[in-house]
Structures are given as C-alpha cells and as structure tokens.
Amino acid sequence: MMDAANTTRELISFKVGDQEFCVNVMDVREIRGWTVGTPLPGSPDFLRGVINLRGIMMPVIDLSARFGRGVTEPSARHVVIVVEVGDVRAGLLVDAVCETFNAKDGDIQAAPAVAGPEVNRFVKGLICFDERTIALLSLADILDTSNRRLAMEAEAEAA
C-alpha cells in the first residue's frame, strides 16, 4: 500500500499582491495575458466580467478582490490563469505566474485555526518551499457561490 504522505503533486505558483499561492497544475488549462472583460450587471466586485475564450464565455475572477484585499487595477503585466474544476471553467486574474514545482502531500500543513473560517475556506494548506510559504488554494471554493450561476447565465446568453 502506498503512503499517502509521499504522494507527489505538481503545483503552479503565482503572486497576488505580495503573497504567493498555488494550485494543482492539472486544473490549469492555459495562461493568458490580461484581457478586459464584459461586465455583468449586479455581479460581485471580484467578478471582472466575462471574456470570449474560443467561443465560450468565461468569467474572470479577481483573486485579490475575492480574498477581500481590494480590486486589482490590471495592466499589461497581469495574467489570467484559466482553470477548470468539474464543469466550471474560469479565469483567475493574478499579478504574475512564478513557477511549477512538486510537493508531497506530507509537506502540506493545515492553515492555523486562528486564521478564521474564510481563510480555511479558500486555503487547503500551506507549503514551505525554498524558504517561502505558499498557500495551496481550493479552486472548488473559490469558484463556488454566484460564480457558477453567473457562468451558466453567461453561457445561456451566448447560446
């Protein structure tokens, strides 16, 4: 039987402000430059609108705003990481992509309980890597809430 703590996963790290986050590279479909999206009326401030990705309307989420750190003023240096979890595809607006790296499940530590429920909702764990601490994100929770409804409405409008 294989030891679960030794299972290795490939992750991709990126910056949002001065903090580094990562997601499983298998959830990433592509990385693109920033593109201005079409705003949707009544959408939350973290939803930067929708963009047409090869004929599919895709929501773009400002991770800084999603984490309650203020809305990003995107420039040409910002990137959109296109992710897919189940049947939901979305773009994540981030400051920069850093690198891909491997981490063993045993190296991923839980976020401290004092961090609060909102942190524990978005952060699956913390990884110490090259003297940096990188937060492993839960894409399912980031893409949850009204994003799923908004994505379905955008697709229905495009059809």
TAHU-V829932 format. One record per pair of residues at least 6 apart in sequence whose ideal C-beta (glycine too) atoms are under 8 Angstrom apart, sorted by the first residue. I is the first residue (numbers start at 0). J is the second residue. Records with the same first field share a line. If there is no record, write none. Layout:
# TAHU-V829932
I->J / J
This chain:
# TAHU-V829932
2->105
3->104 / 105
4->103 / 104 / 105
5->103 / 104 / 105
6->103 / 104
7->101 / 102 / 103 / 104
8->23 / 101 / 102 / 103 / 104
9->23 / 24 / 25 / 99 / 100 / 101
10->21 / 22 / 23 / 24 / 99 / 100 / 101 / 102 / 126 / 133 / 135
11->21 / 22 / 23 / 24 / 27 / 80 / 96 / 98 / 99
12->19 / 20 / 21 / 96 / 97 / 98 / 99 / 100 / 128 / 133
13->19 / 20 / 21 / 78 / 80 / 91 / 93 / 94 / 95 / 96 / 97
14->20 / 93 / 94 / 95 / 97
15->62 / 63 / 66 / 68 / 93 / 94
16->63 / 68 / 94
18->134
19->97 / 131 / 132 / 133 / 134
20->62 / 93 / 133 / 134 / 135 / 136
21->100 / 126 / 133 / 134 / 135 / 136
22->80 / 82 / 135 / 136 / 138
23->138
24->99
26->82 / 83 / 84 / 138
27->80 / 81 / 82
28->81 / 82 / 83 / 88
29->81
30->78 / 79 / 80 / 81 / 96
31->78 / 79 / 81 / 90
32->75 / 77 / 78 / 79
33->73 / 74 / 75 / 77 / 78 / 79 / 92
34->50 / 59 / 79
35->48 / 73
36->47 / 48 / 49 / 50 / 58 / 59
37->48 / 49 / 50
38->47 / 48
39->46 / 48 / 49 / 149 / 152 / 153
42->48 / 145 / 149
43->144 / 145
44->61 / 64 / 70
45->60 / 61 / 62 / 64 / 65 / 70
46->58 / 59 / 60 / 61 / 145 / 146 / 149
47->59 / 60 / 61 / 73 / 92
48->58 / 59
49->56 / 57 / 58 / 59 / 149 / 153
50->56 / 57 / 59 / 79 / 90
51->57 / 157
52->81 / 88 / 90
55->88 / 154 / 157
56->150 / 153 / 154 / 156 / 157
57->81 / 88 / 89 / 90 / 150 / 153
58->89 / 90 / 146 / 149 / 150 / 153
59->79 / 89 / 90 / 91 / 92
60->89 / 90 / 91 / 92 / 141 / 142 / 146
61->70 / 71 / 92
62->71 / 91 / 92 / 93 / 141
63->69 / 70 / 71 / 92
64->70 / 71
65->121 / 141
66->121
67->117
71->77 / 92 / 94
73->92
76->94 / 95
77->92 / 93 / 94 / 95
78->92 / 93 / 94 / 95 / 96
79->90 / 91 / 92 / 93
80->90 / 91 / 93 / 96
81->88 / 89 / 90 / 91
82->88 / 89 / 90 / 91 / 138 / 142
84->138 / 139 / 142
85->139
87->142 / 146 / 147 / 150
88->150
89->142 / 146 / 150
91->141
100->128
102->126 / 128
106->126 / 127
107->123 / 124 / 125 / 126 / 135
108->124 / 125 / 126 / 127
109->124 / 125
110->118 / 119 / 122 / 124 / 125 / 134
112->119
114->122
120->137 / 140
121->136 / 137 / 140 / 141
122->134 / 135 / 136 / 137
123->135 / 136 / 137
124->134 / 135
125->132 / 133 / 134 / 135
126->132 / 133 / 134 / 135
127->133
